[in-house]
Amino acid sequence: MDTVQIKTQRTPNPNAWKYILSVDVKSVGKVSYTEENECKHIPLAVALLRMANVTQVHFFENVITLTQ
């Protein structure tokens, strides 16, 4: 299994952080989730929404943005 590298980056929103991965998390388009029932078919999104204070998960290409 290859190692996934992750870099963090601030966003203009002081309540959000961008995580830039060395692999794509979404190859086409972009999507945001605010509730587990919207993304129950995506285990990573569910796990991230279950983290303390996370209110939104956004996937786009090799980027995950988490909002608190």
C-alpha positions in Angstrom: 0.0 0.0 0.0 1.3 3.4 -0.9 1.6 6.1 1.7 -0.8 9.1 1.3 0.9 12.4 2.0 -1.3 15.2 3.5 -0.5 19.0 3.7 -2.7 21.4 5.6 -3.6 24.9 4.4 -5.7 27.7 5.9 -8.7 28.9 4.0 -10.3 32.4 3.9 -12.9 31.0 6.4 -11.3 31.0 9.8 -13.5 28.0 10.8 -12.2 25.8 7.9 -9.0 23.9 7.1 -8.0 22.5 3.8 -6.2 19.1 3.6 -4.4 18.5 0.3 -3.7 14.8 -0.3 -1.2 13.1 -2.7 -4.2 11.1 -4.1 -7.6 12.1 -5.4 -10.6 11.8 -3.1 -13.1 12.8 -5.8 -12.1 12.4 -9.5 -15.1 14.3 -11.0 -16.9 17.3 -9.7 -17.1 18.4 -6.1 -19.5 17.7 -3.2 -20.2 18.9 0.3 -21.9 17.1 3.2 -23.3 18.5 6.4 -25.2 15.4 7.7 -24.3 11.7 8.0 -27.5 10.6 6.2 -26.4 12.5 3.1 -23.2 10.5 2.8 -23.9 7.1 4.4 -22.5 5.5 1.2 -19.1 7.3 1.8 -17.4 5.9 4.9 -14.7 8.6 4.9 -17.2 11.4 4.9 -19.3 9.8 7.7 -16.1 9.4 9.8 -15.1 13.0 9.3 -18.5 14.3 10.2 -18.4 12.3 13.4 -15.3 14.1 14.6 -15.9 16.7 17.3 -17.1 20.1 16.0 -17.0 19.2 12.3 -20.1 20.6 10.6 -19.2 20.2 6.9 -17.0 18.0 4.8 -16.1 19.1 1.2 -14.4 16.8 -1.4 -12.8 18.2 -4.6 -10.1 16.4 -6.5 -7.3 15.8 -4.0 -8.6 18.2 -1.4 -10.8 17.7 1.7 -12.0 20.8 3.5 -13.4 20.5 7.0 -15.5 23.2 8.5 -16.2 23.6 12.2 
